[in-house]
Amino acid sequence: MFYQKNLPLWERVLRVLIGIIVIAVTLSLSLDSRMKALIIVSAATFLFFGFIGFCPMCAMVGRKLDAKAKK
């Protein structure tokens, strides 16, 4: 299935950076293993959608990119 990108480049970069930082910080903390797994899976999902440029929640509310933001 092909998804139409609905995230501008700056937001994609921000999502990727935040996902990487959250995963790194979570791995360095001493938390319960289930809590670590939950946080890492959430951050990995954020990271994944940053890479592909599509956010399902943004699509649900009808967010689309304008012509100049698609670059």
N, C-alpha and C positions, 0 to 999 in steps of 0.2 A: 504494500500500500504506500502511496506517495503522499506526503504531507506538504502543504504549502507553508513555507517559513513565515512565522509571525513574530519573530524576535529580531530587533535591529542588531547590528554587529556589536555595538558597545555593550548591549545587555548580554549577548552571548559570551563575550569575553569576561564580563563580570561574573556570570554564572559559573563559568569554568574555573576562574580563580577562586571564587568562594567555595566551590565544591572541593577543590584540591586542599585549600587551607583547612576546611572543616574536617576532612579525612585525616590530614596530618596531625591536627590538634587532638582529635579523638584517639588516634593511635598512641599519642604520648600521655594521655590521661589514664589514671587508674580507676576505671569504672567497671561495673558488672559486665560480663561478657555479652549478655543479652542487650544491655543498653548500648554498648559499643556497636554491636551489629546493627541495631536499629538506626543509630545515628549515621553509620557508614553507608547503609543502604539508602537512606534519605539523601545524603550528600551525593552518592553515586548517581541517583536519579536526577538530581539537579544538574550534575556534571554532564550526564548523557543528553538531557534536553538542551543544554548549552551547546554541545557539539552539533546536534542535528538542527538546531535553530527553530524548533517547534515546541510550543508550550500548550498542552491540552487545556489547561484552565483559561489561558488567554483566548484560545479558539472558542471555548464555550461561551465567552462573553462577546465574541465577534471581533476580536482585535485582528487587524490586518496591517501590513506594512504599506507605507506610501511609496511612491516611485523612487524618491531619492534615498530612502532608508534601506532599499534592497541591495545596495552596493556592498 
